[in-house]
Amino acid sequence: MEKTEAIKSKIKSALMYPIAVVIVAFVVTTVIMIFVIPAFKEVFTSFGADLPAPTLFVIAMSEIFVKWWWLIFGTIGGGFYFFMQAWKRSEKVQMFMDRLMLKMPVFGQLVYKSTVARWTRTLATMFAAGVPLVEALDSVGGASGNSVFEKATEKIQQEVSTGTSLTAAMTNATIFPSMVLQMCAIGEESGSIDHMLGKAADFYESEVDDMVAGLSSLMEPVIIVFWAA
């Protein structure tokens, strides 16, 4: 279980990089619009010359920020708050966002592999502890941290309880990678499901570590370029 918590921490850290960049970009843009552009506006006005359309557009945007900053911040803050509440309380919103998270460019693969790692690690741990498979699946879906996998786990549990093999039920869910299905099949044939799922979890945890390290290395120059600009 400690490994699953470590994976969650790494994913949060990796996702915080782009979020932090967006927040900083918004704050910097706001400061420029409210304080910097108005100062330049006075300088441009003193020239007495016609300003190009892009400059006039930026000045107009600055005037909107200066006049309606409270409405802009209130709308964004309120929208963010209500969205987070809906994400937390609405099952449909959770399902939509979890599906979206899995399909995001670059980060989608990170979320997917980390979810698979948590799912396989949790099931391997519980199965090794002697918990019956059907009962173990009760906790596995929630531990995955993704409602798509949670719903799939409920379907798997129903099929397993009626006599379907774990591998067949996981295959029917159509969300697991072939490597995990193959490891599970080998585990069922050899009577060592916990060991084989543990091997699969080790593999995907290593994949997550590599992706997090790669994304961290990639985001560092992006942040440096942003600040330099």
N, C-alpha and C positions, 0 to 999 in steps of 0.2 A: 504493500500500500504506500510505502514511502516513495517508491519509484513513480507511482502514478501522480502523487502530489508534486514530485520534482518536475515531471513532465508538464503539469498544469502551470507551474511557476515559470518554466522556460517559455511556454507558449505565450503567456501573458506578457513576459518581458519582450518577446519578439514583436508582438502586436502593438506594444506601446510605442515603438519607434515611429511608425508612420502616423499614429495618432498624435504623438508629441510634435511631429513636424507640422501637421495640419493646424494644431492649436497655436504653435508659435507663429506660423505664417499668418493666421487670422489676427493675432494680437499685433504683429508688426504692421500688417496692412491697415489695421484700425488706427494705430498711432500715426502712421503716415497720412492717412486721410483726414484725421481730426486736427493734427498739429503741424505737420510739415507742408502739405499742399496749400492750406490757407496762407502761409507765409510766402510761398512762391507766387501765389495768386496776386498778392500786392505788388510784387516785383514785376510780374508780367504786365499788370495793368498800367504800371508807370511807364512802360515802353511805348504805349499808345499804338501798337501795331496789332494787326489781326492775327489771332492765334490759330494754329492748325486744329483741325477737328479732334484728333486724339487728345490734345492738351485740354480743349474745352470739355471733352467727355470726362476726363479725369477730374477736372475742377468741379464739374456738375456732381460727380459721384462724391467728391469731398464735401460739397455743400449739403448733400443728403445725409452723409454720416454726421456732420456737425449738428444739423437740425434735428435728426431723428435717431441719434445714437441710442437713446434710452429704449426706443421702440425696437430697434434692430437687435440689441442685446437681450431685451425682454422676450422677443419672439423666438430667437435662437435658443435661449436658456429654457424657456417654457416648452418649446417643441422638443428639445432634448430630454427634458424631465418626463414629459408625457410619453415619449417614445420608449424610454427606459422602463417606465411603469407598465406600459403595454407589453413590452418584451418579457418583463418579469411575471406578469399575471395572465396574459393571454396565450393559450396553447397554440392557437393558429399563428400568432406572431412569432412565437418561439420556433415553431416548425419552419416557417418561412425564412427566418434569420439563420437558423442552423443549416438549412439547405443552401442559403446564399453563402454562408461561411465556407461550406465545403466546395463551392464552385468558384470562389475568388481566385484570380490569377496569383500564382506563387504561394500566397498565404493559404489558399484552399488545400493544397497538397500537405502543407504543414499541419493544418487542423485535422485533415483526414488521417494522416499517419499517426498523429498523437492520439486521436480517438481510437483507432485500431489498437494501438499499443496499450491504452488503458483498458480497453475491452478484453483483450486477450490476457493481460496481466491479472486483472481482477478474477476472471473465470479460472485461470490456472491456479491462482492462490487459493480460491475457495474450494476448488475441486481437490487440490492437494490436502486441504484441511479436512477432507472427508464429508463435505457438504454434498448432498445428492444434487445431480445436475439440474433437475427442474427447479429445485429451491435456490440453487446458486444463481440461476438466470434471473431470479427476482431482483437481485442486487446489481447484476452486471450492467443492465441497461442504464440505470441511473448513474452508475459510476463512470460510464463513458463520457458523460458531460455533453451529450448531443441528443436532441430529441428524435432525430432521424434514426440513430442507432437504438435509441430507447424503444421506439415503435417496432423496429425490426426485431429487437430482442423479445418483445412480447409475442410476436408472431412465431419466432423460433421456439419459445417456451411452449406455446400451444401445440406446435407440431411434434416436439420432442415428447410431450406428455401423452400423445396418442400413438407413440411407437416409432416415429420417424427418427432416423439417425441424426446426430448433431451436425455432421457434415452436410447431409442432404438439406436439412432445415436452413443452415447458413447459406448454402448455395441458392436456395429459393429466395432468400432475402435480397440477393443481388447487390449487396453493398460491400462485401468482403473481397479483398484481393485474392488472386488465385493461390499465392504462396501460403496464405493462412488456411485456405481450404485444403490444400495438399497436406500441410502439417497436421491439421485436424484429422484428416482421413488416415494418415499414418498412425496418429495417436490412438484412434479408435481401433485400428487393426491390431496394434501392439499392446493395447491396454494401458497406454501411458499418455492420455490426453493432456494431463496437467504438465507433463514434461515438454511435450511438443508445442503446446500453446505458450509455455514459458519461453521456449526458443524463439517462437514468432514474436513475442513481446520484446525479447532482447534485441532482435533484428530491427524492429520498428522504433524502439527507443534509441538505438544507435543512429537510425536514419533521422530522427527528430533532432538529436544532438548536432548532427552534421548540418542539417538545414538551418537550425538556429544560429550556429556559428557562421555559416555562409551569409545569412541575411544580416547578421550583426556587422560583418565585415563590409557588406554591400551598402548598408545604411550609413555607416560612418562617413564615407566621402560625400554622400548625398547631403548629409547634415552640414558638413564643412563647406560645401559649395553653396548651400542655401545661406549660411551665415555670412560667407564671403560676399554674396550678392547683396 
